[in-house]
Amino acid sequence: ETEITIEVEDNGRGIDPKVASRIFEPGYSTRRGGWGLGLPLARRIIEEYHHGRLRLVRSSPGRGSLFVIELPVAEGRS
């Protein structure tokens, strides 16, 4: 099966390794007033509707994060 891989990297404040396993939990946020819906919703759309994957590859506090989105290519398309 052929896949398209999209890498999304930022130079933001990063994610503490102690909480990295929780970032896709609905309602979890490190931001004051944050709702914790962005990453869980993005992952749900990618996995349930597009049969792909969204994952955190690496993150360093104070240096940013790298996420990868992997999506299958529909037959007959490339």
N, CA, C and O atoms as a GROMACS GRO file, in nm:
protein
  312
    1GLU      N    1   0.084  -0.118   0.000
    1GLU     CA    2   0.000   0.000   0.000
    1GLU      C    3   0.088   0.124   0.000
    1GLU      O    4   0.183   0.133   0.078
    2THR      N    5   0.057   0.216  -0.087
    2THR     CA    6   0.133   0.339  -0.098
    2THR      C    7   0.080   0.444   0.000
    2THR      O    8  -0.040   0.455   0.022
    3GLU      N    9   0.172   0.519   0.056
    3GLU     CA   10   0.135   0.623   0.153
    3GLU      C   11   0.196   0.757   0.115
    3GLU      O   12   0.299   0.764   0.048
    4ILE      N   13   0.129   0.861   0.158
    4ILE     CA   14   0.185   0.996   0.152
    4ILE      C   15   0.220   1.032   0.295
    4ILE      O   16   0.141   1.012   0.387
    5THR      N   17   0.339   1.087   0.313
    5THR     CA   18   0.383   1.129   0.446
    5THR      C   19   0.398   1.281   0.447
    5THR      O   20   0.464   1.339   0.360
    6ILE      N   21   0.337   1.343   0.546
    6ILE     CA   22   0.345   1.488   0.564
    6ILE      C   23   0.409   1.513   0.699
    6ILE      O   24   0.362   1.464   0.801
    7GLU      N   25   0.516   1.590   0.700
    7GLU     CA   26   0.582   1.627   0.825
    7GLU      C   27   0.546   1.771   0.858
    7GLU      O   28   0.552   1.859   0.773
    8VAL      N   29   0.508   1.793   0.983
    8VAL     CA   30   0.475   1.927   1.031
    8VAL      C   31   0.564   1.956   1.151
    8VAL      O   32   0.556   1.889   1.254
    9GLU      N   33   0.649   2.057   1.135
    9GLU     CA   34   0.744   2.091   1.241
    9GLU      C   35   0.726   2.237   1.280
    9GLU      O   36   0.700   2.323   1.195
   10ASP      N   37   0.739   2.264   1.408
   10ASP     CA   38   0.731   2.403   1.454
   10ASP      C   39   0.851   2.434   1.543
   10ASP      O   40   0.928   2.345   1.580
   11ASN      N   41   0.865   2.559   1.576
   11ASN     CA   42   0.973   2.599   1.666
   11ASN      C   43   0.914   2.661   1.792
   11ASN      O   44   0.968   2.755   1.850
   12GLY      N   45   0.800   2.605   1.834
   12GLY     CA   46   0.728   2.653   1.951
   12GLY      C   47   0.790   2.608   2.081
   12GLY      O   48   0.910   2.578   2.088
   13ARG      N   49   0.708   2.605   2.183
   13ARG     CA   50   0.762   2.575   2.317
   13ARG      C   51   0.784   2.427   2.342
   13ARG      O   52   0.841   2.391   2.445
   14GLY      N   53   0.742   2.341   2.253
   14GLY     CA   54   0.767   2.198   2.268
   14GLY      C   55   0.678   2.131   2.371
   14GLY      O   56   0.594   2.196   2.434
   15ILE      N   57   0.696   2.002   2.386
   15ILE     CA   58   0.614   1.921   2.476
   15ILE      C   59   0.707   1.849   2.574
   15ILE      O   60   0.802   1.782   2.534
   16ASP      N   61   0.677   1.864   2.700
   16ASP     CA   62   0.755   1.797   2.803
   16ASP      C   63   0.738   1.646   2.788
   16ASP      O   64   0.625   1.598   2.776
   17PRO      N   65   0.846   1.569   2.786
   17PRO     CA   66   0.836   1.423   2.772
   17PRO      C   67   0.744   1.358   2.875
   17PRO      O   68   0.687   1.252   2.848
   18LYS      N   69   0.730   1.420   2.992
   18LYS     CA   70   0.644   1.364   3.097
   18LYS      C   71   0.497   1.362   3.056
   18LYS      O   72   0.420   1.280   3.106
   19VAL      N   73   0.456   1.452   2.967
   19VAL     CA   74   0.315   1.460   2.928
   19VAL      C   75   0.291   1.422   2.782
   19VAL      O   76   0.177   1.424   2.736
   20ALA      N   77   0.396   1.387   2.709
   20ALA     CA   78   0.383   1.357   2.566
   20ALA      C   79   0.281   1.246   2.539
   20ALA      O   80   0.213   1.248   2.436
   21SER      N   81   0.270   1.150   2.628
   21SER     CA   82   0.176   1.039   2.606
   21SER      C   83   0.030   1.084   2.621
   21SER      O   84  -0.061   1.009   2.585
   22ARG      N   85   0.007   1.203   2.673
   22ARG     CA   86  -0.131   1.251   2.697
   22ARG      C   87  -0.182   1.350   2.592
   22ARG      O   88  -0.299   1.387   2.596
   23ILE      N   89  -0.098   1.393   2.500
   23ILE     CA   90  -0.137   1.504   2.413
   23ILE      C   91  -0.254   1.474   2.320
   23ILE      O   92  -0.318   1.567   2.271
   24PHE      N   93  -0.285   1.348   2.297
   24PHE     CA   94  -0.399   1.314   2.212
   24PHE      C   95  -0.525   1.281   2.292
   24PHE      O   96  -0.626   1.240   2.235
   25GLU      N   97  -0.520   1.299   2.424
   25GLU     CA   98  -0.637   1.276   2.508
   25GLU      C   99  -0.730   1.397   2.500
   25GLU      O  100  -0.685   1.510   2.523
   26PRO      N  101  -0.858   1.376   2.469
   26PRO     CA  102  -0.952   1.488   2.468
   26PRO      C  103  -0.956   1.557   2.604
   26PRO      O  104  -0.966   1.491   2.707
   27GLY      N  105  -0.949   1.688   2.602
   27GLY     CA  106  -0.956   1.765   2.726
   27GLY      C  107  -0.822   1.795   2.790
   27GLY      O  108  -0.814   1.876   2.882
   28TYR      N  109  -0.715   1.731   2.743
   28TYR     CA  110  -0.584   1.757   2.802
   28TYR      C  111  -0.521   1.878   2.732
   28TYR      O  112  -0.513   1.881   2.609
   29SER      N  113  -0.477   1.974   2.809
   29SER     CA  114  -0.410   2.092   2.754
   29SER      C  115  -0.309   2.144   2.854
   29SER      O  116  -0.329   2.136   2.975
   30THR      N  117  -0.199   2.196   2.801
   30THR     CA  118  -0.100   2.260   2.886
   30THR      C  119  -0.120   2.412   2.885
   30THR      O  120  -0.053   2.484   2.960
   31ARG      N  121  -0.209   2.459   2.801
   31ARG     CA  122  -0.234   2.603   2.790
   31ARG      C  123  -0.344   2.646   2.885
   31ARG      O  124  -0.445   2.578   2.901
   32ARG      N  125  -0.323   2.759   2.947
   32ARG     CA  126  -0.426   2.817   3.034
   32ARG      C  127  -0.546   2.852   2.947
   32ARG      O  128  -0.533   2.924   2.848
   33GLY      N  129  -0.661   2.801   2.984
   33GLY     CA  130  -0.782   2.826   2.907
   33GLY      C  131  -0.795   2.737   2.784
   33GLY      O  132  -0.892   2.750   2.709
   34GLY      N  133  -0.699   2.648   2.761
   34GLY     CA  134  -0.705   2.558   2.646
   34GLY      C  135  -0.812   2.452   2.666
   34GLY      O  136  -0.836   2.407   2.779
   35TRP      N  137  -0.875   2.411   2.559
   35TRP     CA  138  -0.981   2.309   2.566
   35TRP      C  139  -0.928   2.168   2.542
   35TRP      O  140  -0.997   2.071   2.574
   36GLY      N  141  -0.810   2.155   2.487
   36GLY     CA  142  -0.755   2.022   2.462
   36GLY      C  143  -0.829   1.945   2.355
   36GLY      O  144  -0.846   1.823   2.366
   37LEU      N  145  -0.873   2.014   2.251
   37LEU     CA  146  -0.949   1.947   2.145
   37LEU      C  147  -0.874   1.938   2.013
   37LEU      O  148  -0.906   1.852   1.930
   38GLY      N  149  -0.775   2.022   1.990
   38GLY     CA  150  -0.708   2.030   1.861
   38GLY      C  151  -0.643   1.900   1.815
   38GLY      O  152  -0.680   1.846   1.711
   39LEU      N  153  -0.549   1.850   1.892
   39LEU     CA  154  -0.480   1.727   1.852
   39LEU      C  155  -0.571   1.604   1.853
   39LEU      O  156  -0.563   1.523   1.761
   40PRO      N  157  -0.658   1.587   1.955
   40PRO     CA  158  -0.748   1.472   1.950
   40PRO      C  159  -0.841   1.475   1.827
   40PRO      O  160  -0.868   1.371   1.766
   41LEU      N  161  -0.890   1.593   1.792
   41LEU     CA  162  -0.978   1.604   1.676
   41LEU      C  163  -0.901   1.578   1.547
   41LEU      O  164  -0.951   1.507   1.459
   42ALA      N  165  -0.781   1.634   1.535
   42ALA     CA  166  -0.699   1.610   1.416
   42ALA      C  167  -0.671   1.461   1.400
   42ALA      O  168  -0.682   1.406   1.290
   43ARG      N  169  -0.635   1.395   1.510
   43ARG     CA  170  -0.604   1.251   1.502
   43ARG      C  171  -0.729   1.171   1.463
   43ARG      O  172  -0.720   1.078   1.383
   44ARG      N  173  -0.843   1.208   1.519
   44ARG     CA  174  -0.966   1.135   1.487
   44ARG      C  175  -1.001   1.149   1.339
   44ARG      O  176  -1.036   1.051   1.273
   45ILE      N  177  -0.992   1.270   1.287
   45ILE     CA  178  -1.022   1.292   1.144
   45ILE      C  179  -0.927   1.211   1.058
   45ILE      O  180  -0.970   1.143   0.965
   46ILE      N  181  -0.798   1.219   1.088
   46ILE     CA  182  -0.698   1.148   1.007
   46ILE      C  183  -0.716   0.997   1.015
   46ILE      O  184  -0.710   0.929   0.913
   47GLU      N  185  -0.739   0.944   1.134
   47GLU     CA  186  -0.749   0.798   1.150
   47GLU      C  187  -0.884   0.742   1.107
   47GLU      O  188  -0.889   0.644   1.033
   48GLU      N  189  -0.994   0.804   1.153
   48GLU     CA  190  -1.126   0.746   1.127
   48GLU      C  191  -1.181   0.776   0.989
   48GLU      O  192  -1.249   0.693   0.930
   49TYR      N  193  -1.153   0.895   0.938
   49TYR     CA  194  -1.211   0.934   0.809
   49TYR      C  195  -1.118   0.911   0.691
   49TYR      O  196  -1.162   0.891   0.578
   50HIS      N  197  -0.987   0.915   0.718
   50HIS     CA  198  -0.890   0.900   0.609
   50HIS      C  199  -0.804   0.776   0.622
   50HIS      O  200  -0.719   0.750   0.537
   51HIS      N  201  -0.826   0.698   0.728
   51HIS     CA  202  -0.754   0.571   0.751
   51HIS      C  203  -0.602   0.590   0.753
   51HIS      O  204  -0.527   0.505   0.706
   52GLY      N  205  -0.560   0.702   0.810
   52GLY     CA  206  -0.419   0.732   0.820
   52GLY      C  207  -0.372   0.730   0.964
   52GLY      O  208  -0.437   0.671   1.051
   53ARG      N  209  -0.259   0.794   0.988
   53ARG     CA  210  -0.202   0.802   1.122
   53ARG      C  211  -0.147   0.941   1.147
   53ARG      O  212  -0.095   1.006   1.057
   54LEU      N  213  -0.160   0.986   1.270
   54LEU     CA  214  -0.099   1.110   1.316
   54LEU      C  215  -0.019   1.075   1.439
   54LEU      O  216  -0.072   1.016   1.534
   55ARG      N  217   0.108   1.112   1.439
   55ARG     CA  218   0.190   1.079   1.555
   55ARG      C  219   0.294   1.187   1.581
   55ARG      O  220   0.339   1.257   1.490
   56LEU      N  221   0.331   1.197   1.706
   56LEU     CA  222   0.439   1.285   1.747
   56LEU      C  223   0.569   1.209   1.728
   56LEU      O  224   0.586   1.100   1.783
   57VAL      N  225   0.660   1.264   1.651
   57VAL     CA  226   0.788   1.199   1.626
   57VAL      C  227   0.891   1.242   1.730
   57VAL      O  228   0.961   1.160   1.788
   58ARG      N  229   0.898   1.374   1.752
   58ARG     CA  230   0.991   1.423   1.855
   58ARG      C  231   0.947   1.561   1.900
   58ARG      O  232   0.878   1.633   1.829
   59SER      N  233   0.988   1.595   2.019
   59SER     CA  234   0.960   1.726   2.074
   59SER      C  235   1.063   1.756   2.182
   59SER      O  236   1.101   1.669   2.260
   60SER      N  237   1.106   1.880   2.185
   60SER     CA  238   1.202   1.924   2.286
   60SER      C  239   1.149   2.052   2.349
   60SER      O  240   1.124   2.150   2.278
   61PRO      N  241   1.132   2.054   2.480
   61PRO     CA  242   1.085   2.176   2.545
   61PRO      C  243   1.172   2.296   2.505
   61PRO      O  244   1.295   2.290   2.513
   62GLY      N  245   1.107   2.403   2.464
   62GLY     CA  246   1.177   2.523   2.422
   62GLY      C  247   1.230   2.522   2.280
   62GLY      O  248   1.284   2.623   2.234
   63ARG      N  249   1.214   2.410   2.209
   63ARG     CA  250   1.271   2.401   2.075
   63ARG      C  251   1.169   2.361   1.968
   63ARG      O  252   1.196   2.379   1.849
   64GLY      N  253   1.053   2.308   2.007
   64GLY     CA  254   0.952   2.273   1.908
   64GLY      C  255   0.923   2.125   1.899
   64GLY      O  256   0.975   2.043   1.976
   65SER      N  257   0.837   2.092   1.802
   65SER     CA  258   0.789   1.955   1.786
   65SER      C  259   0.782   1.916   1.639
   65SER      O  260   0.772   2.002   1.551
   66LEU      N  261   0.788   1.786   1.614
   66LEU     CA  262   0.772   1.731   1.480
   66LEU      C  263   0.662   1.626   1.484
   66LEU      O  264   0.672   1.528   1.558
   67PHE      N  265   0.557   1.648   1.405
   67PHE     CA  266   0.448   1.553   1.389
   67PHE      C  267   0.452   1.497   1.249
   67PHE      O  268   0.496   1.564   1.155
   68VAL      N  269   0.407   1.373   1.233
   68VAL     CA  270   0.398   1.310   1.102
   68VAL      C  271   0.255   1.264   1.079
   68VAL      O  272   0.192   1.204   1.167
   69ILE      N  273   0.205   1.293   0.960
   69ILE     CA  274   0.074   1.246   0.914
   69ILE      C  275   0.102   1.149   0.800
   69ILE      O  276   0.171   1.183   0.704
   70GLU      N  277   0.048   1.028   0.810
   70GLU     CA  278   0.064   0.928   0.704
   70GLU      C  279  -0.075   0.893   0.653
   70GLU      O  280  -0.162   0.852   0.730
   71LEU      N  281  -0.093   0.910   0.522
   71LEU     CA  282  -0.222   0.884   0.459
   71LEU      C  283  -0.208   0.785   0.347
   71LEU      O  284  -0.115   0.796   0.267
   72PRO      N  285  -0.299   0.688   0.338
   72PRO     CA  286  -0.293   0.594   0.225
   72PRO      C  287  -0.334   0.665   0.096
   72PRO      O  288  -0.417   0.756   0.097
   73VAL      N  289  -0.274   0.622  -0.013
   73VAL     CA  290  -0.310   0.674  -0.144
   73VAL      C  291  -0.417   0.583  -0.202
   73VAL      O  292  -0.401   0.461  -0.206
   74ALA      N  293  -0.526   0.643  -0.248
   74ALA     CA  294  -0.635   0.564  -0.307
   74ALA      C  295  -0.585   0.498  -0.435
   74ALA      O  296  -0.505   0.555  -0.509
   75GLU      N  297  -0.633   0.375  -0.461
   75GLU     CA  298  -0.593   0.305  -0.583
   75GLU      C  299  -0.629   0.388  -0.704
   75GLU      O  300  -0.734   0.452  -0.709
   76GLY      N  301  -0.540   0.388  -0.801
   76GLY     CA  302  -0.563   0.464  -0.923
   76GLY      C  303  -0.514   0.606  -0.913
   76GLY      O  304  -0.523   0.683  -1.009
   77ARG      N  305  -0.461   0.643  -0.795
   77ARG     CA  306  -0.408   0.779  -0.774
   77ARG      C  307  -0.266   0.769  -0.722
   77ARG      O  308  -0.230   0.673  -0.655
   78SER      N  309  -0.188   0.867  -0.753
   78SER     CA  310  -0.052   0.876  -0.696
   78SER      C  311  -0.001   1.016  -0.704
   78SER      O  312   0.111   1.043  -0.662
   0.00000   0.00000   0.00000
